[in-house]
């Protein structure tokens, strides 16, 4: 987990000269953007963990604000990338696709 100070140090707002005053709303926007980027980056891993851990595709789709067809397309892309990057074993990859699309006939 990142601390709030770590998020702020990564913010482009904090790279400004100390004498320059930045409106607090700009700082909050920058912090929110940092948080949003982290959430988006974590989404493929969390979706896979949820599905492999027993959550239904419908539950996961609702949690991430996607239609089921959109979740299936996303998981297909993400799982392939995760498998290529060594983040999913061949069995976990197959299990994940079976959960989302159903067993191959």
Backbone torsions as a table, in degrees:
resi	resn	phi	psi	omega
1	UNK	NA	138.5	178.7
2	UNK	-91.1	141.8	176.4
3	UNK	-82.1	160.9	179.7
4	UNK	-61.0	-36.1	179.2
5	UNK	-67.9	-33.3	177.9
6	UNK	-66.9	-38.0	177.6
7	UNK	-64.4	-40.9	-178.7
8	UNK	-67.2	-36.9	-179.1
9	UNK	-68.8	-24.7	179.0
10	UNK	-84.6	-7.1	-175.5
11	UNK	-76.0	138.8	177.6
12	UNK	-63.5	-23.9	179.9
13	UNK	-64.7	-37.2	-176.6
14	UNK	-74.6	-9.3	178.2
15	UNK	-85.7	0.7	178.6
16	UNK	-76.3	155.5	176.9
17	UNK	-57.1	144.1	-176.2
18	UNK	-58.6	-30.5	-176.9
19	UNK	-74.3	-17.4	-178.1
20	UNK	-83.1	126.6	-179.8
21	UNK	-89.1	129.9	179.4
22	UNK	-113.4	133.4	179.9
23	UNK	-59.9	138.3	-179.5
24	UNK	-55.5	-31.5	179.1
25	UNK	-66.1	-34.0	177.8
26	UNK	-66.9	-40.4	177.6
27	UNK	-63.0	-44.7	178.9
28	UNK	-63.6	-38.5	177.1
29	UNK	-62.6	-43.7	179.6
30	UNK	-64.1	-42.2	178.1
31	UNK	-64.8	-41.1	177.8
32	UNK	-62.9	-39.3	178.6
33	UNK	-64.5	-41.6	177.5
34	UNK	-61.6	-44.2	178.5
35	UNK	-64.0	-44.2	179.8
36	UNK	-61.4	-42.4	178.2
37	UNK	-61.7	-39.1	178.9
38	UNK	-66.7	-41.3	179.2
39	UNK	-63.0	-45.8	179.5
40	UNK	-63.1	-40.3	179.5
41	UNK	-66.5	-33.1	-178.7
42	UNK	-82.6	-16.4	-172.6
43	UNK	-55.4	-49.0	-178.9
44	UNK	-58.1	-42.7	-179.7
45	UNK	-66.7	-43.2	-179.0
46	UNK	-68.0	-38.2	177.0
47	UNK	-62.5	-47.0	178.8
48	UNK	-61.0	-45.3	179.2
49	UNK	-59.7	-43.4	-179.0
50	UNK	-63.9	-47.7	-178.2
51	UNK	-66.4	-44.9	179.2
52	UNK	-68.8	-21.6	179.5
53	UNK	-89.0	-0.3	174.7
54	UNK	116.5	-6.8	176.6
55	UNK	-69.6	147.4	178.9
56	UNK	-82.5	155.2	175.8
57	UNK	-56.5	-36.3	179.0
58	UNK	-64.5	-40.8	177.8
59	UNK	-63.5	-44.9	-178.5
60	UNK	-67.2	-43.4	178.7
61	UNK	-57.8	-44.9	179.3
62	UNK	-63.5	-40.6	-178.1
63	UNK	-64.5	-33.4	-178.1
64	UNK	-100.4	3.4	175.4
65	UNK	73.1	34.8	178.9
66	UNK	-119.0	154.4	168.4
67	UNK	-73.6	158.1	-178.1
68	UNK	-58.6	-41.7	179.2
69	UNK	-63.1	-35.9	177.8
70	UNK	-69.2	-40.0	177.6
71	UNK	-62.7	-43.5	-180.0
72	UNK	-59.2	-44.6	179.2
73	UNK	-63.6	-42.9	-179.5
74	UNK	-65.5	-45.9	-179.6
75	UNK	-62.3	-38.6	178.1
76	UNK	-58.6	-46.2	178.2
77	UNK	-66.8	-49.8	-175.4
78	UNK	-63.9	-45.1	-177.0
79	UNK	-63.1	-39.4	178.0
80	UNK	-61.9	-45.3	179.0
81	UNK	-65.2	-42.4	179.5
82	UNK	-63.9	-38.4	177.8
83	UNK	-65.5	-44.6	179.4
84	UNK	-62.9	-34.0	-179.5
85	UNK	-85.1	0.3	179.7
86	UNK	78.4	14.3	179.8
87	UNK	-84.8	-17.0	175.6
88	UNK	-126.4	136.8	173.1
89	UNK	-71.9	162.8	175.4
90	UNK	-56.3	-39.5	179.6
91	UNK	-67.6	-43.7	179.0
92	UNK	-63.3	-38.4	177.3
93	UNK	-61.0	-49.3	179.4
94	UNK	-63.3	-42.5	179.0
95	UNK	-61.5	-43.9	-178.9
96	UNK	-61.2	-46.5	179.2
97	UNK	-65.6	-36.6	176.8
98	UNK	-63.9	-38.2	179.1
99	UNK	-64.6	-43.2	-174.5
100	UNK	-80.4	-40.3	-174.5
101	UNK	-106.3	-12.1	-173.7
102	UNK	91.4	158.0	-179.3
103	UNK	-61.8	146.1	176.7
104	UNK	-67.0	139.4	-179.2
105	UNK	-86.1	NA	NA
